[in-house]
Amino acid sequence: MYLHVGQEVVVRRQDIIGVFDIENTTVSKATRDFLAKAEKNGRVQYVNYDLPKSFTVCAPPRRAEKRSAPTVVVSPIATRTLQKRIKSSNI
């Protein structure tokens, strides 16, 4: 199963580590540092450049190195909407 996170971008259900509200979680310095490091290392994918409302942290592909870091997908779709999509598709 897949989760549609905006535009033509989907992520695999089994790769999802978490879906987070960008406004509430970026209050924490740890989250800001995590996102900055992911951006610096090229592990952030923007669905589009509208105002971001959520980000999804995904496990690296199985074919990647064992020490590969997770990727981050930044989306203009609210976390509540993504949660509804997850529940309605039984992910």
Buried (B, 14 or more C-beta within 10 A) or exposed (E): EBBBBBEEBEBEEEBBEEBBBBEEBBEEEEBEEBBEEBEEEEBBBBBEEEEBBBBBBBBBEEEEEEEEBBBBBBBBBBBEBBBEBBEEEEB
